[in-house]
Amino acid sequence: MNKILKTLFNKNKNTFEFDEEDINIFLNPPTKKDPPSNKRFTNLIERIYTSQGFSCEIVEGINDCGADIIARKDNKVTAIQIKHHNPLSKSKNIGESVLNKLLQAKKNI
């Protein structure tokens, strides 16, 4: 994890602009529905993908097709769905309904 953080948040010409709040939300992502935090976290993930050469689109609301971010690079499309996870939860699994929604996004893109 530290290596990933150093790579992502090492300020040099190959990284994106970030601030202390970005680092905090990356290390402590929202665990419940909190619109301002959720939007900032989604924007951070979009910026990380963009810094890696992806063309990204944040898809919101009823038209999200099962994905929160659509990332494109090298003629490939990646559907990203941001999920809330309680770190105190005993289950580390993603539910079947979540996976079905993401698979539906793949069909809709």
C-alpha positions in Angstrom: 0.0 0.0 0.0 2.8 2.5 0.8 4.4 1.9 -2.6 1.1 2.6 -4.3 0.6 5.8 -2.2 4.2 7.0 -3.0 3.6 6.4 -6.7 0.2 8.1 -6.7 1.1 11.0 -4.5 4.7 11.7 -5.4 4.6 15.2 -6.8 6.5 15.2 -10.1 5.7 15.9 -13.7 4.0 12.5 -14.2 1.4 12.9 -11.4 -1.8 14.8 -11.1 -2.6 17.8 -8.8 -3.7 16.8 -5.4 -4.0 18.2 -1.9 -4.1 16.9 1.7 -7.8 16.3 1.5 -7.3 14.1 -1.5 -4.8 12.0 0.5 -7.1 11.8 3.4 -10.1 10.7 1.3 -8.0 8.1 -0.5 -6.8 6.6 2.8 -10.2 6.9 4.4 -12.8 6.5 1.7 -16.5 7.2 2.5 -18.1 4.2 4.2 -21.6 5.5 4.0 -23.7 7.7 1.7 -22.3 11.2 2.1 -22.8 13.2 -1.2 -19.9 15.7 -0.8 -17.4 13.0 0.3 -18.6 10.5 -2.3 -18.3 13.1 -5.1 -14.8 14.1 -4.0 -13.8 10.4 -3.8 -15.2 9.7 -7.3 -13.4 12.8 -8.7 -10.2 11.6 -7.1 -10.5 8.1 -8.7 -11.3 9.8 -12.1 -8.2 12.0 -11.8 -6.0 9.0 -10.9 -7.2 7.2 -14.1 -6.8 10.3 -16.2 -3.3 10.8 -15.0 -2.6 7.3 -16.3 -3.7 8.2 -19.8 -7.3 7.2 -19.6 -10.1 9.4 -21.0 -12.7 9.4 -18.3 -16.3 10.3 -17.9 -18.1 10.5 -14.6 -21.7 9.1 -15.0 -24.2 10.1 -12.4 -27.8 9.6 -11.6 -30.3 7.4 -13.3 -28.2 7.2 -16.5 -25.2 5.7 -14.8 -25.7 2.3 -16.5 -24.3 0.5 -13.5 -21.0 2.4 -13.5 -19.8 5.6 -11.9 -16.9 6.2 -14.2 -16.3 5.1 -17.7 -12.5 5.1 -18.5 -11.2 4.6 -22.1 -7.7 3.8 -23.2 -6.2 2.0 -26.1 -9.6 1.0 -27.6 -10.6 -0.6 -24.3 -13.4 0.6 -22.0 -13.3 0.1 -18.3 -16.5 0.5 -16.2 -15.7 1.6 -12.6 -18.3 1.4 -9.9 -17.5 3.2 -6.6 -18.9 1.3 -3.6 -19.2 2.2 0.1 -17.6 -0.3 2.3 -17.6 -0.4 6.1 -14.1 -1.5 7.2 -15.6 -3.0 10.3 -17.8 -5.3 8.3 -17.0 -9.0 8.6 -17.9 -9.6 5.0 -15.3 -8.6 2.4 -17.4 -9.8 -0.4 -19.3 -7.7 -3.0 -22.9 -8.8 -3.3 -24.2 -10.5 -6.4 -26.6 -7.6 -7.2 -23.6 -5.2 -7.4 -21.8 -7.5 -9.8 -24.9 -7.9 -11.9 -25.3 -4.2 -12.1 -21.7 -3.8 -13.2 -22.1 -6.5 -15.8 -25.1 -4.7 -17.1 -23.0 -1.6 -17.4 -20.6 -3.5 -19.6 -23.5 -4.4 -21.9 -24.7 -0.7 -22.0 -21.4 0.8 -22.9 
